[in-house]
Amino acid sequence: MKNKGKWLVALMLVLGIIIGVAVQELRFTKTMSAKSLESILHAYNIAKDRSVNEFTEQQLVDGMISGLAGMLEDDYAHYYTAEELVKHNDDKNGIIRGGIGVVITSTEEGIVITEVYPDSPAQKVGMKAGDVFLAVDDTSVVGLDADALSQLVGGENGTEVKIRVRRGSDEIIFNPVRALVTAPMVKYRQIEDITYIEFLSFNGNAVEKFTEAIKSAEEANAKGIIIDLRDNLGGSLDILAKTADLILPEGDIIYAMDRYGNRISEKKSDASRIEKPIVILTNAYSASASEAFTGAARDHAVAITVGTRTYGKGIMQTTYNLPNDGAFKLTTAKYYLPKGECIQGVGITPDHVVQLPGGVESRPADMTDAEDTQLQKALELLRAEA
């Protein structure tokens, strides 16, 4: 019985049934039978000792938990190893390790910088939007795609990279020092008397940057605000609540129900908010938190929506940290808008359905504001209201 107890403890650790710090608190009320736990350990030992291929303990544990995620019939269930979790969190939060801080796109001219992040290595050495990459560390990049170029430019923090670009008719060499770069999750600018806010993701520095954008609209005495949620795939529930609170009156933002019908989470806004006309832009890649933000604004009648129907993701995932420094993610609830609607599989149809030229779903990098029919409709609506 003493050995059996050790087996049970080992298996509980392997499967993540005993979980220390989780993304949200979870109280387990049920566990697996001793026979089931012993069967899993037995299968583990068979694979470890008898397989024609040799595997480490960690490889087998990773495989077992990945298999559990794969059988849940949940498109969003996933097991992250410790290494994958670091990369996932970095990508989600816009953290680039060993980068220079530029956004690039492939054009007929070559790979062009479309944006340089503030206070980035690239900005510090004078690189600008419009620069065309010619070489990295004396290796020509003409004909490469953007992913291949990114691999050449990226490296270890603190190391220098030599970059040759074309600017107009001149060729210039820059030597930025790679560093940890954080991409802004929200960008904003004035389009005449309207504040335009491009909301990229409900992650990372989104609360800080969205708050800046709202303050900018107030300081500019803007006649209206456009919040662009096109291609915003969602993100953190807490960030959704903190940003939506800035535009909503007092009341519900969203609430979530688990499979047992329990209300497991709810987010509310207070009475303080910016009181300016708002238009929200959406498309088929506006998902999850983007849809919750849009739906709450619609239900509280504080915004008009323009664009195309949203993705239709009305379910929530929770990520639980595991003792091996990995994490297990799965769908845990459906969420509901203030008026009780769950938009899973349905999405939100905007008040004004407007297609982009050529029927493309996303705004191309080289499209101007004047060519963006959805943006132009938003400007028209706000100016008519002013």
Residue pairs with C-beta under 8 A, 6 or more apart in sequence:
4 34
4 38
7 37
7 38
7 41
8 34
8 37
8 38
10 41
11 17
11 37
11 38
11 40
11 41
12 18
12 31
12 37
13 323
14 40
14 41
14 44
14 61
14 64
14 65
15 32
15 40
15 64
15 65
15 68
16 65
16 320
16 322
16 323
16 324
16 328
17 28
17 31
17 32
18 323
19 26
19 320
19 321
19 322
19 323
20 321
20 323
21 321
22 318
22 320
22 321
23 318
23 319
23 320
23 321
23 327
24 318
26 320
40 64
44 60
44 64
47 55
47 60
48 55
48 57
48 60
55 63
58 324
61 324
62 79
62 81
62 326
65 79
65 322
65 326
65 328
66 79
68 79
68 328
69 77
69 78
69 79
69 328
69 329
69 330
70 77
72 330
74 330
74 331
76 315
76 317
76 329
76 330
76 331
77 329
77 330
77 331
78 328
78 329
78 330
79 326
79 327
79 328
79 329
80 88
80 319
80 326
80 327
80 328
80 329
81 326
82 324
82 325
82 326
84 326
85 325
85 326
85 327
89 95
90 96
90 97
92 201
92 203
92 204
92 235
93 182
93 203
93 204
93 205
94 182
94 183
94 184
94 185
94 201
94 203
94 204
94 205
95 180
95 181
95 182
95 183
95 204
96 154
96 180
96 181
96 182
96 183
97 157
97 180
98 154
98 155
98 156
98 157
98 159
98 178
98 179
98 180
99 120
99 121
99 153
99 154
99 178
99 179
99 180
99 181
100 120
100 121
100 122
100 127
100 153
100 161
100 163
100 176
100 178
100 179
100 181
101 116
101 117
101 120
101 121
101 122
101 123
101 179
101 181
102 113
102 115
102 116
102 117
102 120
102 122
102 127
103 113
103 114
103 115
103 116
103 117
104 111
104 112
104 113
104 114
104 133
104 146
104 149
104 150
105 111
105 112
105 114
105 146
105 365
105 366
106 112
106 145
106 146
107 366
109 132
110 132
110 133
110 134
110 141
110 142
110 166
111 132
111 133
111 141
111 144
111 145
111 146
111 149
112 130
112 131
112 132
112 133
113 122
113 127
113 128
113 129
113 130
113 131
113 132
113 133
113 165
114 129
114 365
115 129
116 122
116 123
116 127
116 128
116 129
117 123
117 181
117 182
117 183
117 184
118 184
120 179
120 181
121 176
121 177
121 178
121 179
121 181
122 174
122 176
124 176
125 174
125 175
125 176
126 174
127 163
127 165
127 174
127 176
128 167
130 167
131 165
131 166
131 167
131 172
132 165
132 166
132 167
133 141
133 149
133 163
133 164
133 165
134 140
134 141
134 142
134 164
134 165
134 166
134 171
135 141
135 162
135 163
135 164
136 149
136 152
136 153
136 161
136 162
136 163
136 164
137 152
137 161
137 162
138 162
138 164
139 152
141 148
141 149
141 152
144 152
153 161
153 163
154 178
155 161
155 178
156 178
157 178
157 179
157 180
158 177
158 178
158 179
159 177
159 178
160 175
160 176
160 177
160 178
161 175
161 176
161 177
161 178
162 173
162 174
162 175
163 173
163 174
163 175
163 176
164 171
164 172
164 173
164 174
165 171
165 172
165 174
166 172
182 204
182 205
183 200
183 204
184 200
184 205
184 209
185 199
185 200
185 201
185 202
185 203
185 204
185 205
185 206
185 209
185 210
186 197
186 198
186 199
186 200
186 205
186 206
186 209
186 210
186 212
186 213
187 197
187 198
187 200
187 209
188 195
188 196
188 197
188 198
188 209
188 212
188 213
188 216
188 217
189 195
189 196
190 196
190 216
190 220
190 222
191 226
191 369
191 379
193 220
193 222
193 223
193 224
193 383
193 386
194 222
194 223
194 224
194 225
194 226
194 379
194 382
194 383
195 213
195 216
195 217
195 220
195 222
195 224
195 225
195 226
196 225
196 226
196 228
196 375
197 210
197 213
197 214
197 217
197 225
197 226
197 227
197 228
198 228
199 206
199 210
199 227
199 228
199 229
199 232
199 243
199 290
200 206
200 231
200 232
201 232
201 233
201 234
201 235
202 232
202 234
202 235
202 236
202 239
202 240
202 243
202 289
202 290
202 293
203 235
203 236
203 239
206 235
206 236
206 239
206 243
207 239
207 242
207 243
210 243
210 246
211 243
211 246
214 225
214 246
214 247
214 274
217 225
217 274
217 276
218 274
222 276
223 276
223 277
223 382
223 383
223 386
224 276
224 277
224 278
224 279
224 382
224 383
224 385
224 386
225 274
225 276
225 277
225 278
225 279
225 382
226 278
226 279
226 280
226 281
226 375
226 378
226 379
226 382
227 247
227 278
227 279
227 280
227 281
227 303
228 280
228 281
228 375
229 280
229 281
229 282
229 286
229 290
229 293
229 294
230 281
230 282
230 283
230 285
230 286
230 307
230 362
230 363
230 374
231 283
231 285
231 286
231 362
232 285
232 286
232 287
232 289
232 290
233 285
233 287
233 288
233 290
233 311
234 240
234 287
234 288
234 289
234 290
234 291
234 313
235 288
235 289
236 289
237 254
237 265
237 267
237 289
237 316
239 289
240 253
240 254
240 267
240 289
240 292
240 293
241 253
241 254
241 267
241 268
241 269
243 293
244 253
244 267
244 269
244 292
244 293
244 296
244 297
245 253
245 269
245 270
245 272
245 273
246 273
246 274
247 273
247 274
247 278
247 297
247 302
247 303
248 269
248 273
248 296
248 297
248 300
248 302
249 269
249 271
249 273
249 300
249 302
250 268
250 269
250 270
250 271
251 268
251 269
251 300
251 338
252 266
252 267
252 268
252 269
252 296
252 338
253 267
253 268
253 269
253 292
253 296
253 338
254 266
254 267
254 292
254 295
254 296
254 335
254 336
254 337
254 338
255 263
255 265
255 266
255 267
255 335
255 336
256 263
256 264
256 265
256 266
256 316
256 333
256 334
256 335
256 336
257 263
257 264
257 333
257 334
257 335
257 336
258 264
258 332
258 333
259 333
264 332
264 333
265 316
265 333
269 296
273 302
277 304
277 382
277 385
277 386
278 297
278 302
278 303
278 304
279 303
279 304
279 305
279 306
279 378
279 381
279 382
280 293
280 294
280 297
280 303
280 304
280 305
280 306
280 350
281 305
281 306
281 307
281 374
281 375
281 378
282 290
282 291
282 294
282 305
282 306
282 307
282 308
282 309
282 310
282 348
282 350
283 307
283 308
283 310
283 361
283 362
283 374
284 308
284 309
284 310
284 311
284 347
284 361
285 311
285 361
285 362
286 294
286 307
286 310
286 311
287 310
287 311
287 312
287 313
288 311
288 313
290 310
291 310
291 311
291 312
291 313
291 314
291 343
291 347
291 348
292 335
292 337
294 303
294 305
294 310
294 348
295 337
295 338
295 341
295 343
295 348
296 337
296 338
297 303
297 305
298 305
298 337
298 348
298 351
299 337
299 338
299 339
299 341
300 338
304 351
304 352
304 381
305 348
305 350
305 351
305 352
306 350
306 351
306 352
306 354
306 374
306 377
306 378
306 381
307 350
307 352
307 353
307 354
307 374
308 350
308 353
308 354
308 355
308 361
309 347
309 348
309 349
309 350
309 353
310 343
310 347
310 348
311 347
312 343
312 344
312 345
312 346
312 347
313 343
313 344
314 334
314 335
314 336
314 342
314 343
314 344
314 345
314 346
315 331
315 333
315 334
315 335
315 344
316 331
316 332
316 333
316 334
316 335
317 329
317 330
317 331
317 332
318 329
318 330
318 332
318 333
319 327
319 328
319 329
320 327
320 328
320 329
321 327
322 328
334 342
334 344
335 342
336 342
337 343
352 377
352 381
354 373
354 374
354 377
355 373
356 362
356 363
356 367
356 372
356 373
356 374
357 367
357 371
357 373
363 372
363 374
369 375
369 376
370 376
